[in-house]
Amino acid sequence: MRNYLAVDIGASSGRHILGRVENGKIVLEEVFRFDNSQVRQKGHDCWDIDKLVAFVQTGIDEAMKKAEIDSIGLDTWGVDFVLLDENGDRCSDVVAYRDTRTAGTDAEIERDVLSFADLYSRVGIQKTSFNTIYQLWALKKEHPEQLERAAHFLTVPEYLNYRLTGKIVHEYTDSSTTALLDVKKRDWDFELIEKLGLPTRIFGKLEMPGATVGEYKGVKVVLPALHDTGSAYLAVPARDERAVYLSSGTWSVLGVESDHPIISKAARLANFTNEGGAWARYRFLKNIMGLWMIQSIRRELNGTNYVEGKDGEATKEALANLTDYRRGHQYSFAELSNVARGENDYNVLVDVNEQRFMNPDSMIGEVMKAASEDGRMPTTIGELMQCVYKSLAECYAREIRSLSEITGVNYTSINIVGGGCQDLYLNALTAEATGLEVFTGPIEGTAIGNLIVQMIAAGEFKDLAEAREAIQR
């Protein structure tokens, strides 16, 4: 019996999960879990990348103690990157996508280089402040010397693979989130890169999921879909072609699979994106703020700072406006869900996709401000949570309507995967808001999607369809 290891890293935490096939079923065993956080460096919110590398290696070593492993696959979030010089040394900080350095960069590119309509027709990626194209433009202005010194551009998971194997291998699905790929050719748009004044030499040949990177301590490292959403979508056991996928985690990623990019005017105006999937698929989807809002509120209630070194004065002011806040009490996700249920009479909604919720000084304070602009400010934790829960569900419903209008498909169900599928209250609100049947699971969808690419590469399954049948079992 062969064992495969998925290293699945999200913006808040990471996990190492062993997978194997027993009697036609995929069996999972979590062997290591760790928290992922950010640090304030040189005026920016950055990932503590060396700490992340150490966690990845420690977890793999722990897994090796438990089983003989056939291969390792690693996935993370998209858009963030590392620059290496010609010696293979890091020559940039790993700035996190929620950092504010990209403010105004979209307008500058549209003024100086090309319109967003032209950009969308080339790359098919929705406009979001954190897209790599905007991060690189900001870097070019602030630290042009880093780009001059750079020999290689690596996305975060590519860099982690490099630290494991010593090999630089670039992967398609994660690179597709940069807004620098030709959406039809599935390769770098070097004409666009030159227009932006970026060095073309740093963007290397792209490999597809299933390729081998190298070895870590004698174990083969394989490319899954390096972008976590790309892996998560592979694990969705959809009933038919009229199912919407919702990967529910720090981000809510809602959409469908397609065999071709959808870059119509309607798609652009609705701000949907075409991210690359395994085996040359496309994921036509919308990135929604998601559980980040709930996670951030819980951290603030519990006195935890997501970014080390940031001032918490805004949070203190916001907490003072909550009449039932208990200092020192540790609030669980289950408790926050339960108190939201008890506030059915509070019906003020906010637009969860507004930029104000991307990285506010206080999420509690920002939700309060937004709610007071459209109705009555929440004054209890239950009202605060009800506002967020209902706003998320209504956003899902609105985006599914847009999706249906763009694709011409009348969707009949939603398949929710990831940690958020365990939130029964949010699932119930989603069913009510959309009027669609909701199916949930698997919880570890991203890790399973990671594993099945490894398993298909090893010959355990002949194709994705057979792997998805094993997931349903």
C-alpha positions as CSV (number, residue, x, y, z in Angstrom):
1,M,0.0,0.0,0.0
2,R,1.5,3.3,-1.1
3,N,1.4,6.5,1.0
4,Y,1.3,10.0,-0.4
5,L,1.7,13.3,1.6
6,A,-0.2,16.5,1.0
7,V,1.3,19.6,2.5
8,D,-1.6,22.1,2.4
9,I,-0.9,25.6,3.5
10,G,-3.5,28.4,3.9
11,A,-3.3,32.0,4.9
12,S,-4.1,31.1,8.6
13,S,-2.8,27.5,9.0
14,G,-1.1,24.6,7.4
15,R,-1.5,20.8,7.7
16,H,0.4,17.7,6.6
17,I,-2.0,14.9,5.6
18,L,-1.1,11.3,4.6
19,G,-3.3,9.7,2.0
20,R,-3.6,6.2,0.6
21,V,-6.1,4.1,-1.3
22,E,-7.8,1.3,0.7
23,N,-10.5,-0.8,-1.0
24,G,-11.2,1.8,-3.6
25,K,-11.5,4.6,-1.0
26,I,-9.1,7.5,-0.2
27,V,-8.1,7.3,3.5
28,L,-6.6,10.3,5.2
29,E,-4.5,10.8,8.3
30,E,-3.4,14.2,9.6
31,V,0.1,14.0,11.0
32,F,1.1,17.7,11.6
33,R,-0.6,21.1,11.8
34,F,0.7,24.6,12.4
35,D,-0.3,28.2,12.5
36,N,0.7,30.6,9.7
37,S,1.0,34.3,10.5
38,Q,2.6,37.5,9.2
39,V,5.2,39.9,10.5
40,R,5.8,43.6,10.0
41,Q,9.0,44.1,8.0
42,K,10.3,47.3,6.5
43,G,6.9,48.9,6.6
44,H,5.0,46.0,5.0
45,D,3.0,43.0,6.1
46,C,5.1,40.0,5.1
47,W,5.1,36.2,5.4
48,D,7.6,34.7,7.8
49,I,8.9,32.5,5.0
50,D,11.8,30.9,6.9
51,K,9.5,29.9,9.7
52,L,7.1,28.5,7.1
53,V,9.9,26.5,5.5
54,A,10.8,25.1,8.9
55,F,7.2,24.0,9.6
56,V,7.0,22.4,6.2
57,Q,10.2,20.4,6.8
58,T,9.2,19.4,10.3
59,G,5.9,18.1,9.2
60,I,7.4,16.1,6.4
61,D,9.9,14.6,8.8
62,E,7.1,13.7,11.2
63,A,5.2,12.0,8.4
64,M,8.3,10.0,7.4
65,K,8.4,8.6,11.0
66,K,4.8,7.2,10.5
67,A,5.0,5.7,7.1
68,E,7.1,5.1,4.0
69,I,6.1,7.9,1.6
70,D,6.0,7.5,-2.1
71,S,5.6,11.2,-3.0
72,I,5.1,14.7,-1.5
73,G,2.9,17.5,-3.0
74,L,2.6,21.0,-1.6
75,D,0.0,23.7,-2.3
76,T,-0.6,27.2,-0.9
77,W,-2.5,30.4,-1.7
78,G,-1.8,32.3,-4.9
79,V,-0.4,35.7,-6.1
80,D,2.5,36.1,-3.6
81,F,6.0,35.6,-4.7
82,V,9.8,35.5,-4.0
83,L,12.6,36.9,-6.1
84,L,15.9,35.0,-6.3
85,D,19.3,36.3,-7.6
86,E,21.5,34.4,-9.9
87,N,23.1,32.5,-7.0
88,G,19.7,31.3,-5.9
89,D,19.5,33.6,-2.8
90,R,16.4,35.5,-1.9
91,C,16.6,39.1,-2.9
92,S,13.1,40.3,-1.9
93,D,10.9,40.1,1.1
94,V,7.8,37.9,0.8
95,V,5.2,40.6,1.1
96,A,1.7,39.3,1.9
97,Y,-1.2,40.0,-0.5
98,R,-3.2,41.9,2.1
99,D,-0.5,44.6,2.4
100,T,-1.5,48.0,1.2
101,R,1.5,48.7,-1.1
102,T,-0.7,48.0,-4.2
103,A,-3.1,50.9,-3.5
104,G,-3.7,52.8,-6.7
105,T,-1.6,50.6,-8.9
106,D,-4.5,49.5,-11.0
107,A,-5.3,53.1,-12.0
108,E,-1.6,53.7,-12.8
109,I,-1.4,50.7,-15.1
110,E,-4.6,51.6,-16.8
111,R,-3.3,55.1,-17.3
112,D,0.2,54.3,-18.4
113,V,0.1,50.8,-20.0
114,L,-3.3,49.4,-21.0
115,S,-7.0,49.5,-20.0
116,F,-8.5,46.9,-17.8
117,A,-10.7,45.8,-20.6
118,D,-7.6,45.1,-22.7
119,L,-5.8,43.4,-19.8
120,Y,-8.8,41.2,-19.1
121,S,-9.1,40.1,-22.7
122,R,-5.4,38.9,-22.5
123,V,-5.2,37.3,-19.0
124,G,-8.9,36.7,-18.0
125,I,-8.2,37.5,-14.3
126,Q,-10.6,39.6,-12.2
127,K,-9.4,42.9,-10.8
128,T,-8.4,42.5,-7.2
129,S,-5.9,44.7,-5.4
130,F,-3.5,41.8,-4.5
131,N,-3.0,40.5,-8.1
132,T,0.7,39.8,-8.7
133,I,0.7,42.3,-11.6
134,Y,-0.1,45.1,-9.1
135,Q,2.4,43.8,-6.6
136,L,5.2,43.8,-9.1
137,W,4.2,47.3,-10.3
138,A,4.4,48.5,-6.7
139,L,7.8,46.7,-6.2
140,K,9.2,48.3,-9.4
141,K,8.4,51.8,-7.9
142,E,9.6,51.1,-4.4
143,H,12.5,48.7,-4.9
144,P,13.6,48.7,-8.6
145,E,17.0,47.4,-7.5
146,Q,15.4,44.1,-6.4
147,L,14.0,43.5,-9.9
148,E,17.4,44.5,-11.4
149,R,19.1,41.9,-9.2
150,A,16.5,39.2,-9.7
151,A,17.2,36.1,-11.9
152,H,14.1,34.1,-10.9
153,F,10.5,34.8,-10.0
154,L,8.9,32.1,-7.9
155,T,5.4,31.9,-6.4
156,V,5.4,31.0,-2.7
157,P,4.8,27.2,-3.2
158,E,7.4,27.1,-6.0
159,Y,9.9,28.7,-3.5
160,L,8.9,26.2,-0.8
161,N,9.6,23.4,-3.3
162,Y,12.9,25.0,-4.1
163,R,13.9,25.0,-0.4
164,L,12.9,21.3,-0.2
165,T,14.6,20.1,-3.4
166,G,17.1,22.8,-4.6
167,K,15.2,22.7,-7.9
168,I,13.4,25.7,-9.5
169,V,10.3,24.4,-11.2
170,H,7.4,26.7,-12.2
171,E,3.8,25.5,-12.2
172,Y,0.8,26.6,-14.3
173,T,-2.1,26.8,-11.9
174,D,-0.4,29.0,-9.4
175,S,1.2,31.2,-12.1
176,S,-2.3,31.7,-13.6
177,T,-3.2,33.9,-10.6
178,T,-0.5,36.5,-11.4
179,A,-2.6,38.1,-14.2
180,L,0.6,37.8,-16.4
181,L,-0.4,34.7,-18.4
182,D,-2.0,34.6,-21.8
183,V,-5.3,33.0,-20.8
184,K,-5.7,31.1,-24.1
185,K,-2.1,30.0,-24.6
186,R,-1.6,29.1,-20.9
187,D,1.8,30.6,-20.9
188,W,3.5,33.9,-19.9
189,D,2.3,36.9,-21.9
190,F,5.8,38.3,-22.5
191,E,4.5,41.2,-24.6
192,L,2.5,42.3,-21.6
193,I,5.4,41.8,-19.2
194,E,7.6,44.0,-21.4
195,K,4.9,46.7,-21.6
196,L,4.9,46.7,-17.8
197,G,8.7,47.3,-17.7
198,L,9.3,44.0,-16.0
199,P,12.4,41.7,-16.8
200,T,11.2,38.8,-18.9
201,R,14.2,36.8,-17.9
202,I,12.8,36.0,-14.5
203,F,9.7,34.1,-15.7
204,G,10.6,30.5,-16.4
205,K,9.0,27.6,-18.3
206,L,5.7,26.4,-16.8
207,E,5.0,22.8,-16.0
208,M,1.6,21.2,-15.5
209,P,0.4,19.3,-12.3
210,G,1.8,15.8,-12.2
211,A,5.3,16.8,-13.1
212,T,8.2,15.9,-10.8
213,V,10.1,18.7,-9.0
214,G,12.9,16.7,-7.4
215,E,13.5,14.9,-4.1
216,Y,13.5,15.7,-0.4
217,K,15.5,13.2,1.7
218,G,15.0,10.6,-1.1
219,V,11.3,11.1,-1.5
220,K,9.9,12.4,-4.8
221,V,8.3,15.8,-4.7
222,V,5.5,16.1,-7.3
223,L,3.5,19.1,-8.5
224,P,-0.1,19.0,-7.5
225,A,-2.2,22.0,-8.5
226,L,0.1,24.3,-6.5
227,H,-2.7,26.8,-6.1
228,D,-4.9,25.6,-3.2
229,T,-8.2,26.4,-5.0
230,G,-7.0,24.5,-8.0
231,S,-6.5,21.5,-5.7
232,A,-9.8,22.0,-3.9
233,Y,-11.8,22.1,-7.1
234,L,-10.4,18.7,-8.1
235,A,-11.9,17.2,-5.0
236,V,-15.5,18.3,-5.6
237,P,-17.8,15.3,-6.3
238,A,-20.3,17.3,-8.2
239,R,-23.5,15.5,-9.2
240,D,-23.8,17.1,-12.7
241,E,-23.0,20.0,-14.9
242,R,-25.4,22.3,-13.1
243,A,-23.5,22.3,-9.8
244,V,-21.7,25.3,-8.5
245,Y,-18.5,24.8,-6.5
246,L,-17.8,26.8,-3.4
247,S,-14.4,26.3,-1.7
248,S,-15.0,27.7,1.7
249,G,-12.1,28.8,3.8
250,T,-10.3,32.1,4.4
251,W,-11.6,33.0,1.0
252,S,-14.9,31.8,-0.4
253,V,-14.1,30.8,-4.0
254,L,-17.3,30.3,-5.9
255,G,-17.6,29.1,-9.5
256,V,-17.5,26.2,-12.0
257,E,-15.1,24.3,-14.1
258,S,-14.8,25.1,-17.9
259,D,-12.9,23.6,-20.8
260,H,-12.3,27.2,-22.2
261,P,-11.8,30.6,-20.7
262,I,-14.8,32.9,-20.5
263,I,-13.6,36.5,-21.2
264,S,-16.8,38.2,-22.3
265,K,-17.7,41.7,-21.5
266,A,-20.3,40.4,-19.0
267,A,-17.7,38.3,-17.3
268,R,-15.4,41.3,-17.0
269,L,-18.1,43.6,-15.7
270,A,-19.1,41.0,-13.1
271,N,-15.4,40.7,-12.2
272,F,-15.2,36.9,-12.6
273,T,-11.8,35.3,-13.1
274,N,-10.4,32.5,-15.2
275,E,-7.8,30.6,-13.1
276,G,-5.9,27.7,-14.5
277,G,-6.7,24.2,-13.4
278,A,-5.0,20.8,-13.7
279,W,-5.1,19.1,-17.1
280,A,-5.6,22.4,-18.9
281,R,-9.0,23.1,-17.3
282,Y,-10.2,26.5,-16.3
283,R,-11.8,27.6,-13.1
284,F,-14.3,30.3,-13.8
285,L,-15.0,31.8,-10.4
286,K,-15.3,34.8,-8.1
287,N,-13.1,35.4,-5.1
288,I,-15.3,36.5,-2.2
289,M,-14.0,37.8,1.1
290,G,-15.2,34.7,2.9
291,L,-14.4,33.3,6.4
292,W,-11.6,35.9,6.7
293,M,-14.1,38.2,8.2
294,I,-15.2,35.7,10.8
295,Q,-11.6,34.6,11.5
296,S,-10.6,38.2,12.0
297,I,-13.4,39.0,14.4
298,R,-12.6,35.9,16.5
299,R,-9.0,36.9,16.7
300,E,-9.8,40.3,17.8
301,L,-12.3,39.0,20.4
302,N,-9.6,36.7,21.7
303,G,-6.8,39.3,21.8
304,T,-4.8,37.7,19.0
305,N,-2.9,39.8,16.4
306,Y,-2.7,38.4,12.9
307,V,0.3,40.5,12.0
308,E,3.1,40.7,14.7
309,G,4.0,44.3,15.5
310,K,0.8,45.9,14.5
311,D,-1.0,48.4,16.7
312,G,-4.3,47.2,18.2
313,E,-5.9,50.5,19.2
314,A,-8.7,50.3,16.6
315,T,-9.7,46.9,18.0
316,K,-9.8,48.3,21.5
317,E,-12.1,51.1,20.4
318,A,-14.4,48.6,18.5
319,L,-14.6,46.2,21.4
320,A,-15.7,49.0,23.7
321,N,-18.9,49.3,21.6
322,L,-19.9,45.7,22.2
323,T,-22.2,45.6,25.2
324,D,-21.7,41.8,25.8
325,Y,-18.0,41.5,25.2
326,R,-16.2,39.5,27.9
327,R,-12.5,40.3,28.2
328,G,-10.4,37.2,28.6
329,H,-13.1,34.9,27.4
330,Q,-11.9,32.6,24.5
331,Y,-14.6,32.6,21.8
332,S,-14.9,29.6,19.5
333,F,-16.2,29.5,16.0
334,A,-19.1,27.4,17.3
335,E,-20.0,29.9,19.9
336,L,-19.9,32.8,17.4
337,S,-22.2,30.8,15.1
338,N,-24.6,30.1,17.9
339,V,-24.9,33.7,19.0
340,A,-25.5,34.7,15.4
341,R,-28.5,32.3,15.3
342,G,-30.0,34.1,18.2
343,E,-30.2,37.5,16.5
344,N,-32.7,36.8,13.7
345,D,-34.2,40.2,14.0
346,Y,-31.0,42.0,13.0
347,N,-31.1,42.3,9.2
348,V,-28.5,44.9,8.2
349,L,-26.2,43.7,5.4
350,V,-22.8,44.9,4.2
351,D,-21.1,44.3,0.9
352,V,-18.5,41.7,1.9
353,N,-16.4,42.3,-1.2
354,E,-15.7,45.9,-0.5
355,Q,-11.9,46.7,-0.3
356,R,-12.5,48.1,3.3
357,F,-12.6,44.5,4.6
358,M,-9.4,43.3,3.0
359,N,-7.0,44.3,5.8
360,P,-8.7,46.8,8.2
361,D,-7.1,47.9,11.4
362,S,-10.1,46.3,13.1
363,M,-12.5,44.0,11.3
364,I,-15.1,44.5,14.1
365,G,-14.8,48.3,13.8
366,E,-15.0,48.1,10.0
367,V,-18.2,46.0,10.0
368,M,-19.7,48.3,12.6
369,K,-19.0,51.3,10.4
370,A,-20.3,49.7,7.2
371,A,-23.5,48.5,9.0
372,S,-24.1,52.0,10.5
373,E,-23.9,53.5,7.0
374,D,-26.7,51.2,5.7
375,G,-28.8,50.8,8.9
376,R,-28.1,50.3,12.6
377,M,-24.7,49.6,14.0
378,P,-24.4,46.2,15.7
379,T,-23.9,46.5,19.5
380,T,-23.7,42.9,20.5
381,I,-21.5,40.0,19.3
382,G,-24.6,38.2,18.0
383,E,-25.7,41.2,15.9
384,L,-22.2,41.6,14.6
385,M,-22.0,37.9,13.6
386,Q,-25.5,37.9,12.1
387,C,-24.5,40.8,9.9
388,V,-21.5,38.9,8.6
389,Y,-23.2,35.6,8.2
390,K,-26.2,36.9,6.3
391,S,-24.0,39.2,4.2
392,L,-21.9,36.3,3.1
393,A,-25.0,34.2,2.2
394,E,-26.5,37.0,0.2
395,C,-23.2,37.6,-1.6
396,Y,-23.1,33.9,-2.6
397,A,-26.7,34.2,-4.0
398,R,-25.9,37.3,-5.9
399,E,-22.8,35.9,-7.5
400,I,-24.6,32.6,-8.5
401,R,-27.2,34.7,-10.3
402,S,-24.4,36.6,-12.1
403,L,-22.7,33.2,-12.9
404,S,-25.9,31.9,-14.4
405,E,-26.5,35.0,-16.5
406,I,-22.9,34.8,-17.9
407,T,-22.8,31.1,-18.6
408,G,-26.5,30.6,-19.5
409,V,-26.7,27.6,-17.1
410,N,-29.5,27.3,-14.6
411,Y,-27.7,25.9,-11.6
412,T,-29.5,23.6,-9.2
413,S,-27.0,22.8,-6.4
414,I,-24.0,24.0,-4.5
415,N,-21.1,21.8,-3.5
416,I,-19.3,23.3,-0.5
417,V,-15.8,21.9,0.3
418,G,-13.1,23.0,2.8
419,G,-13.3,23.8,6.4
420,G,-16.2,26.2,6.0
421,C,-18.5,23.3,5.0
422,Q,-18.7,22.4,8.7
423,D,-20.5,25.7,9.5
424,L,-24.1,24.4,9.5
425,Y,-25.6,27.8,10.1
426,L,-23.8,29.4,7.1
427,N,-24.8,26.4,5.0
428,A,-28.4,26.9,6.0
429,L,-28.4,30.6,5.3
430,T,-26.7,29.8,1.9
431,A,-29.5,27.4,1.0
432,E,-32.1,29.9,2.0
433,A,-30.6,32.8,0.1
434,T,-29.9,30.9,-3.1
435,G,-32.9,28.6,-3.1
436,L,-30.5,25.8,-4.1
437,E,-29.8,22.3,-2.7
438,V,-26.5,22.4,-0.7
439,F,-24.1,19.4,-0.5
440,T,-21.1,19.6,1.8
441,G,-17.7,17.9,2.0
442,P,-15.1,16.8,1.8
443,I,-13.7,19.0,4.6
444,E,-10.1,18.5,3.6
445,G,-10.9,19.1,-0.1
446,T,-7.7,20.9,-0.9
447,A,-5.5,18.2,0.6
448,I,-7.6,15.5,-1.3
449,G,-7.2,17.4,-4.6
450,N,-3.5,17.6,-3.9
451,L,-3.3,13.8,-3.2
452,I,-5.3,12.7,-6.2
453,V,-2.9,14.4,-8.6
454,Q,-0.1,12.5,-6.9
455,M,-2.1,9.3,-7.1
456,I,-2.9,9.7,-10.8
457,A,0.7,10.5,-11.5
458,A,1.6,7.2,-9.7
459,G,-1.0,5.2,-11.5
460,E,-3.4,4.6,-8.6
461,F,-6.2,6.1,-10.7
462,K,-6.4,6.3,-14.4
463,D,-8.0,9.7,-14.5
464,L,-9.8,12.4,-12.5
465,A,-13.2,10.8,-13.0
466,E,-12.1,7.6,-11.4
467,A,-10.5,9.6,-8.5
468,R,-13.7,11.5,-7.9
469,E,-15.6,8.2,-7.7
470,A,-13.2,7.2,-4.9
471,I,-13.9,10.5,-3.1
472,Q,-17.7,9.8,-3.2
473,R,-17.2,6.4,-1.6
